[in-house]
């Protein structure tokens, strides 16, 4: 399960950062089922497999924090037996996953008031928190027109558009990334998720920065949704991930390079609001 989960993370088979972090923490449950002769052997295995999961995406703050918390808290507890270490691991996994899932839900709840009935919105990439906020707003009787950018080269926006198309109360339109400047002039608000915020910089799926910059130019407020655990003040240095060239073009590059960064950096002063499970954040 650990190796399979690490491969899924590397291949971006799950797109929501909250889901990725929860899945990574759950994967450590595999060690609870294994046999170990000593506590030391168990904790070494926990640390080694935690590193495997974290290396699968070093840029993913919530994944890093979730796995590190499980591993460090079990090791710091200095359990007396393997059974005690197993019990602590299971309890910590449950605690971390519950906090991740409740953080996403509460962030979505807190965002509902920001989403005005009848508003035209633009969103980018795929964010389970943004989708949950829209679902909750619809349950409250609101309706929306939503422009969704494709989020090339993996076209994650298509998944968002398909999900929104199934919601009554939403009229969804898929647009190319480079067309966001055309449709922003029709929008009341940009709403996106976040991978993380580190040192007053939002790191999110590539394409977020030009959308936020254009929105600032045309006077459209930008709201970012996500768990407060994704706001990191220390102990984490963001490392961008560079995806395979083949995602950009199928044929080999002949005489030129291909760059495929997964994330870009947006200064928080381009954002009107950051809403988490702890409410509106200020920077």
C-alpha positions in Angstrom: 0.0 0.0 0.0 2.8 2.4 0.8 4.6 1.8 -2.5 1.4 2.0 -4.4 0.4 5.2 -2.7 3.8 6.8 -3.3 3.5 5.9 -7.0 -0.1 7.4 -7.2 1.3 10.6 -5.6 4.2 10.8 -8.1 1.8 10.1 -11.0 -0.8 12.7 -9.7 -3.5 10.1 -9.8 -5.2 12.1 -7.0 -5.4 15.8 -7.7 -6.7 17.2 -4.4 -3.9 18.1 -2.0 -6.1 17.3 1.0 -6.9 13.9 -0.3 -3.3 13.2 -1.1 -2.2 14.1 2.4 -4.9 11.9 4.0 -4.1 9.0 1.7 -0.4 9.2 2.5 -1.1 9.1 6.3 -3.5 6.2 5.8 -0.8 4.3 3.9 1.3 4.1 7.0 -1.4 1.8 8.5 0.3 -1.0 6.5 3.1 -1.1 9.0 0.6 -1.9 11.8 -0.1 -5.2 10.1 3.5 -6.3 9.8 5.6 -8.3 12.2 8.5 -6.6 13.9 10.9 -8.1 16.5 11.6 -4.8 18.4 10.3 -1.3 18.8 13.5 0.0 17.3 12.9 -2.1 14.1 9.3 -0.8 14.0 10.2 2.9 14.3 13.0 2.5 11.7 10.5 1.0 9.3 8.0 3.8 10.1 10.7 6.5 9.4 11.9 4.8 6.3 8.4 4.4 4.8 7.5 7.9 5.8 10.4 9.1 3.8 9.3 7.1 0.8 5.9 8.9 0.9 7.4 12.3 1.5 9.9 12.0 -1.4 7.0 11.2 -3.7 6.2 14.9 -3.8 8.6 17.1 -1.8 6.6 20.3 -2.8 3.4 19.1 -1.2 3.3 20.8 2.2 0.2 19.1 3.6 1.5 15.7 2.7 4.9 16.5 4.3 3.3 17.7 7.5 0.8 14.8 7.7 3.4 12.0 7.3 6.0 13.8 9.5 3.5 14.3 12.3 2.6 10.6 12.4 6.2 9.4 12.3 7.6 12.0 14.7 4.8 11.6 17.3 5.2 7.9 17.5 9.0 8.1 17.7 8.8 10.8 20.3 6.4 8.8 22.5 9.1 6.2 23.0 6.7 3.2 23.1 7.6 0.3 25.4 6.5 -2.4 22.9 5.7 -3.1 19.3 2.1 -3.4 20.2 2.1 0.0 21.8 3.9 1.5 18.8 1.2 0.0 16.5 -1.6 1.4 18.7 0.0 4.9 18.7 0.4 4.8 15.0 -3.2 3.9 14.3 -4.4 6.6 16.7 -2.2 9.2 15.2 -3.2 8.3 11.7 -6.9 8.6 12.7 -6.2 12.0 14.3 -4.3 13.4 11.3 -6.9 12.2 8.7 -9.8 13.5 10.8 -8.2 16.9 11.1 -7.5 17.1 7.3 -11.0 16.1 6.4 -12.7 18.3 9.0 -10.4 21.2 8.0 -11.5 20.9 4.4 -15.1 20.8 5.3 -14.9 23.7 7.7 -13.0 25.8 5.2 -15.8 25.2 2.7 -18.4 26.1 5.2 -16.6 29.4 6.0 -16.4 30.2 2.3 -20.1 30.0 1.7 -20.8 33.6 2.8 -18.1 34.8 0.3 -20.0 33.2 -2.6 -22.8 35.6 -3.6 -25.9 34.2 -5.0 -26.0 34.6 -8.8 -22.3 35.4 -9.0 -20.1 34.6 -12.0 -16.9 32.8 -10.8 -13.7 31.6 -12.3 -11.7 28.7 -10.9 -8.5 26.9 -11.9 -7.3 23.4 -11.6 -9.1 20.9 -9.3 -9.8 21.7 -5.7 -12.0 19.5 -3.6 -12.4 22.3 -1.1 -13.7 24.7 -3.8 -16.1 22.1 -5.0 -17.3 21.4 -1.5 -17.8 25.1 -0.9 -19.9 25.4 -4.1 -21.9 22.3 -3.2 -22.7 23.8 0.3 -23.6 27.1 -1.3 -26.0 25.4 -3.7 -27.6 23.5 -0.8 -28.2 27.0 0.7 -30.1 27.9 -2.4 -27.5 29.8 -4.3 -26.7 29.6 -8.1 -23.6 30.3 -10.0 -22.0 30.7 -13.5 -18.5 29.2 -13.3 -15.7 29.5 -15.8 -13.2 26.7 -15.4 -9.7 26.9 -16.9 -8.3 23.7 -18.4 -5.2 23.6 -16.2 -2.9 22.3 -18.9 -1.0 20.2 -19.5 -2.8 17.6 -17.5 -6.2 19.2 -18.1 -7.3 19.0 -14.4 -9.9 21.6 -15.1 -11.8 19.2 -17.2 -12.4 17.0 -14.1 -13.7 20.2 -12.3 -16.0 21.1 -15.2 -17.4 17.6 -15.3 -18.1 17.6 -11.5 -19.7 21.1 -11.7 -21.9 20.0 -14.7 -23.5 17.4 -12.4 -24.6 20.1 -9.8 -27.9 21.7 -10.2 -27.5 25.5 -9.7 -24.2 25.7 -11.6 -23.8 26.7 -15.2 -20.2 25.6 -16.0 -18.0 26.6 -18.9 -14.6 25.2 -19.7 -12.1 27.7 -21.2 -8.4 27.5 -22.3 -5.9 28.7 -19.7 -4.8 31.6 -21.9 -8.4 32.8 -22.3 -8.8 33.7 -18.7 -8.2 37.4 -19.4 -11.2 37.5 -21.7 -13.6 35.9 -19.3 -12.3 37.5 -16.1 -14.0 40.8 -17.1 -17.4 38.9 -16.7 -16.5 37.5 -13.3 -17.4 38.7 -9.8 -14.7 36.6 -8.1 -11.9 34.1 -8.6 -12.0 31.1 -6.3 -9.1 28.7 -6.1 -7.6 26.1 -3.7 -4.1 26.0 -2.5 -1.2 23.6 -2.3 0.3 25.7 0.5 1.2 29.2 1.6 4.8 29.7 2.7 6.3 33.0 3.8 3.4 35.1 2.3 3.6 33.2 -1.0 0.8 31.0 -2.4 2.0 27.9 -4.2 -0.7 26.4 -6.3 -1.1 24.6 -9.7 0.8 26.4 -12.4 -1.4 29.1 -14.0 -2.6 30.5 -10.7 -0.2 33.4 -10.7 -1.2 34.9 -14.1 -4.9 34.5 -13.2 -4.4 36.3 -9.9 -2.3 39.0 -11.6 -4.8 39.6 -14.4 -7.6 39.6 -11.8 -5.9 42.3 -9.9 -5.5 44.3 -13.1 -9.2 44.2 -13.9 -10.4 44.5 -10.4 -11.7 41.0 -9.7 -11.2 39.8 -6.1 -9.3 36.5 -5.6 -10.3 34.1 -2.8 -8.2 31.1 -1.8 -9.7 28.2 0.1 -7.9 25.5 2.1 -7.1 24.1 5.5 -5.1 26.2 7.9 -2.6 23.3 8.1 -1.5 24.3 4.6 -0.2 27.7 5.8 3.4 27.0 6.9 5.5 29.5 8.8 8.6 27.4 9.5 10.1 24.0 9.0 9.3 23.7 5.3 11.0 24.9 2.1 8.9 24.7 -1.0 10.5 22.7 -3.9 8.8 23.0 -7.2 8.0 19.7 -9.0 8.9 19.4 -12.7 6.7 17.0 -14.5 7.7 14.8 -17.5 8.1 16.5 -21.0 5.7 13.9 -22.4 2.8 15.7 -20.6 3.5 18.7 -22.8 4.1 17.0 -26.1 4.1 13.4 -27.1 6.9 13.5 -29.7 10.5 14.0 -28.6 11.8 17.6 -28.4 14.3 18.0 -31.2 16.8 20.9 -30.7 14.9 22.6 -27.8 14.1 22.0 -24.1 10.6 21.5 -22.5 9.9 22.8 -19.1 6.8 21.5 -17.2 6.6 23.0 -13.7 3.7 21.8 -11.6 3.3 24.9 -9.4 3.8 28.6 -9.5 4.2 31.3 -6.9 1.6 34.0 -6.2 2.3 36.9 -3.7 -0.5 37.0 -1.1 -0.9 40.7 -1.7 -2.7 39.7 -5.0 -5.3 37.9 -2.9 -8.4 39.5 -1.4 -9.0 36.7 1.0 -7.7 33.4 2.3 -10.4 31.4 4.0 -9.5 28.3 6.1 -11.2 26.2 8.7 -10.0 28.8 11.2 -11.8 31.6 9.3 -10.4 34.5 7.2 -6.6 34.7 7.4 -4.6 37.9 7.3 -1.0 38.3 6.2 
